[in-house]
Amino acid sequence: MLTRPRRDNTGLMDVISTAEVAAGERFAFWREVSTKLWVPYDLHCDPQLENGFRAQVGISDFGAMQATLLTTMPHSVHRSPKLIRQADPEVLKVGCIVHGGATVTQNGQSADLGVGDLTLFDTSRPFLGGHAPHIPTSQLLLLRFPRALVPLPLRELRRLSAVRIPGTQGIGALSSQFLLQLARHMHELSPADTARLSTLTLDVLTTALADALETPSTVPPHTRRRALMAQIRAFIRDNLGDPNLAPDSIAAAHHISLRYLHKLFQQEGHTVASWIRERRLEQCRRDLADPRLATRPIHAIAARWAFASPAHFSQAFRNAYGLSPRQYRQQGATVHDN
């Protein structure tokens, strides 16, 4: 019954959706998807929702890690001892709530999760989870990986099963920003992008889990450094439109010294200011090429991404792309017209 995954409209991510299945068969189809894609689960849904049930999952491989972006109506999943005996790939999963909410229970622990919250669960142990019944559609980023990839003792990791790692404070918040950015841009990532991001993503997860265990010293220094850089970049991207975004505010948000922040970027051949400017110019370039924004004035696009001076923006854009913003927009319009 399981249909072949299709590529999304960018051609970069495999997508499986109930939209391609007859209404009366959608929930049964989703049970099969869940088993084939993750591990065997018992799935349950309010009988009144079954005929109109809707769910979709986008799938990307991040090296040895699988990343899936799940968008679904409310239902529950149960990983029972019987199902564990049927198939036990000995993998861990970390979930990050992108929209909506969920409840998870494992190892005698339970947590209610909201947007940005993270949690860990072990597919070798019984598990119960449910998407918030009062929210029509929830979205969840799931990262699935072999236990051996995380350099932390399994006994310690199991203490985090179904524990809420808040996405609003400390390392959890910084890790959450990175994962939410990942979720928003997954459909744009090429296989080369995901290969490069696989190590960074694992570093971020390892750092977040070690911090939740209060054992950050167990994480190798190079892992902590790469995770910190990934979190800093995600923070910058989230705040690109803020004209007050500056090295001192970035350092303060990450509880590091301004000197260390500059050192991190220098080690990668950048300055903080140049990296911010390049990301802002990229966003302006995207907006100028977007036909939906064709009537938006160029100065408004520049201001949206914190370029206060139109003249300065025009010169910076020309230096980066070899054309003025107006020429770049006209070139894009010509391509769309053809």
Secondary structure, DSSP 4 states (H G I P E B T S, - for coil): -PPPPEE-TTSSSEEEEGGGS-GGGHHHHHHHHHHHHS---EEE--HHHHTT--EEEEEEEETTEEEEEEEE-S-EEEE-HHHHHH----EEEEEEEEES-EEEEETTEEEEE-TT-EEEEETTS-EEEEE-TTSS-EEEEEEEEEGGGS-S-HHHHGGGBT--B-TTSHHHHHHHHHHHHHHHHGGG--HHHHHHHHHHHHHHHHHHHHHHTT-GGGS-HHHHHHHHHHHHHHHHHHTTT-TT--HHHHHHHTT--HHHHHHHHHTTT--HHHHHHHHHHHHHHHHHH-GGGTTS-HHHHHHHTT---HHHHHHHHHHHHSS-HHHHHHHHHHHHH-
